[in-house]
Amino acid sequence: MIEIREDLILIETNQTGYYLGRRGNLWETLHYGSKIRPDRLALMAKIDSGYGTDVVYKEEMNKDSLLHLALDLSPLHKGDYRRTALDVTLPNGSKVCDWDFISAEIFEDSHSSEILPFAHGAKQHLVMTYEGTAGIKLELIYSIFPDSDTIARKMILKNGGADTLIINRALSYQLDLPNTGYQLSTFSGAWARERHEVVCDLQVGTYAFGSRTGESSHYCNPFFMMYPPSATEEQGKVYGFNLLYSGNHLGQVEVGPYQKLRVMAGIQPDDFAWHLETGQSFETPEALLTFSTSGKNGLSQNCHQFVKNHIIPKFWAKKERPVLLNNWEATYFDFNERKLLTLAKAAKKVGIELFVLDDGWFGQRNSDTEGLGDYHVNLKKLPSGLDGLANKIKKLGLDFGIWVEPEMVSFKSKLYDEHPDWVLSSPEVTPSLGRNQLVLDFCRLDVQDYIIGQLDKLLSSSQISYVKWDMNRHLSDVYSSAIVHQSECHHRWMLGLYRVLNAVMSKHPDILFEGCSNGGNRFDLGMLCYFPQIWTSDNTDVYERMKIQTGTSYGYPQTVMSCHVSDVPNHQTLRSSPLDSRFDVASFGILGYELDLTKLSQADCKILQKQIAFYKENRHLLQFGHFYRLVSPFEKAEQCRWLVTDEQKEQAILLDAIGRFQPNQENLPVQVPYLNPDQVYDFQNRQESLDIRQFGSLINTSLPVKLNHQGLAVHIMADYYRMALEQESYQVYGDLLAEAGVTLKQNFTATGFSDQTRLMPDYGARLYTIRAKIGGKGL
């Protein structure tokens, strides 16, 4: 609900409130957090005597200095010495710009963008209009999403003057809060270790983070959190912030000298300056603000509901996603139609539903040094073409998907030979390569149209139900011959990409698109407006995925995380882990497999069949249920626990996973909150198994004859037999699970073993199903 009073504006969601009070020609942020009954005089800053070095903003505003006020809009060079969201160079070269408030209006209809991705389904919009120096007009737009306690913020700057303006910085919002000793969580990393949580205490000074790579990047995700040190996963006040943008971005928190804290985010101002001609407008990306008093999990619930209800394309928002097999790690570039069909037949046998052909199906693409940009099928590998292969895959009972990388081109390609001017490249400078490829210039309309046409032709030519859209390098040599002002290149390139995405997806809304960029290099809300799911990371190692998926879960639901089971030793870490553990972690998301099924033993194939059957039985819960972190691997380095529940708290699945096994530790009870305390639940583990070779020479302590544990006999036995692990089953109340917890069977300690022993080797895991007892409540 949005309400405008004479000197007070209320912007409220179900549980939160954002309150603005009139202060002369500006508006002061009185409070953002829990919903309250606001009183302007009680909440406004009191500056009756002034401070020693203050600059008084306006004579009619008495002793007011902007440095002491909480402001959504702050005039530059008028006494507020903190960094501000807006920095504009006027036609006379001055940056001194003052603002006068004109009006505040409420709109019920859509306030969507024509050029940028946006959240759909807002209940109301508040538009606050200001007039500035030299004919500038500014709209601050607030959109509310009550069901997820989220407020969207953006600004639109209009040049109503006679001359060109230069926008040096235009962030999506500026939020000032009282400084109460917050901590800051950002989610940084690199290729194959995306979105690890990094926590720091906020002291006086400026904390800036973001990306300059041309993408939202794996170096620092646009999502971040802020909270007092006492906040936990279950309790405490937590603020969350995110951005609907996929390019260079900046997040910034500044702790000022007078106990005020300023939070801002938006387009990265480094290497950015936008020339705004007379009559033109500039629109910032939408930014998201949310708040919870229920700890980090409470905040994540806000973020998850927002993504599910207001970001994911409506066609896919509630559709269950198929279990897929991607051929990449099974074949890399070395495949032909026969090999692919053999893989597909093996996939069908274990229950997989979608076969995905990855890189190498087009042009002269036999390595990553050639072929990108060409869309003709390589008939040496696929003599019946994509359509022929797709038809054969469909006859096997599988859907068919492909991989594309539309934003890139190889030196060795027909496209580059014909259009060398179609790449980002500065005159008289040899362009730098990334993964042996160059970036197409999406500032150019002809390049955009070419890609739209090629993809439309490709997707209309075959029975393709899924597309993995990849981007395997950062931007460099950022120069476009199609534009005058090169300081606009990064943002214009991103606008070009959004135009391509919108055109392709609108023509093929029933195709499931998955985003990818060197793994999780472009995992952001902007991409999720087009891609219902994103490849979370190229790293499928179970231990790393515990951390990557945990970090991702703070701002994004498992609904959008693509997670694969791969072979061991893992191709990114050379680490080995149990096959069942790899599934347990990957099941908390969109499940896929990425290994050569034709090389698996009979025993492993049976395990995969059981895994996929379990996943299908629980697919809706695992993909769309409410996700909670019970133990974070960033707080306890060798432990990870996740929980997913249905809306009614009648079904739940618990993951208990470890990193390196620590011997001779007594088991602590496993507590499971977020359930109905008065409900009786059946609590039991999914039946899992272990490769007997895991025991090494210990196998001889339980056999009547001695065997060479590295010999042929043991390997043959392991191909057909897996040792069943412990079973646990309890009927307990929800209050027992939450308050006391279940004590699980004793871990293996090397002093004995039986069917009552819980074997959890390094990187081991278990899944526990928790289901409400039929017949209601009571034992």
Secondary structure, DSSP 8 states (H G I E B T S, - for coil): -EEE-SSEEEEE-SSEEEEEEEETTEEEEEEEEE-----HHHHS---SS--TT---S-GGGTT--GGGS-BSS--BTSS--S--SEEEE-TTS---B-EEEEEEEEE-S----SSS------SEEEEEEEEEGGGEEEEEEEEEEGGGTEEEEEEEEEE-SSS-EEEEEEEEEEEEEE----EEEEEE--TTS--EEEEEE--SEEEEEEE-SSSS-SSEEEEEEEE-TT--SSSB-EEEEEES--SSEEEEEEE-TTSEEEEEEEE--TT--EEE-TT-EEE---EEEEEESBHHHHHHHHHHHHHHHHTS-TTTTT-----EEE-HHHHTT---HHHHHHHHHHHHHHT--EEEE-S-SBTT-SSTTB-TT--SB-TTT-TTHHHHHHHHHHHTT-EEEEEE-TTEEESBSHHHHH-GGGB---TTS----BTTEEEB-TTSHHHHHHHHHHHHHHHHHS---EEEE---S---S---TT-S-GGGHHHHHHHHHHHHHHHHHHH-TTSEEEE-BTTBTT-SHHHHTT-SEEE--S---HHHHHHHHHHHHTTS-GGGEEEEEE-SS-TTT-----HHHHHHHHTSSEEEEES-GGGS-HHHHHHHHHHHHHHHHTHHHHHHSEEEEEE-TTTSTTEEEEEEE-TTSSEEEEEEEESS--TT-----B---SS-TTSEEEEEE---EE-GGGGGGGGGGS-SS---TTSHHHHHHHHH--EE----EEEEEHHIIIII-B----B--SS---TT-B---TT-EEEEEEEE-TTSS--
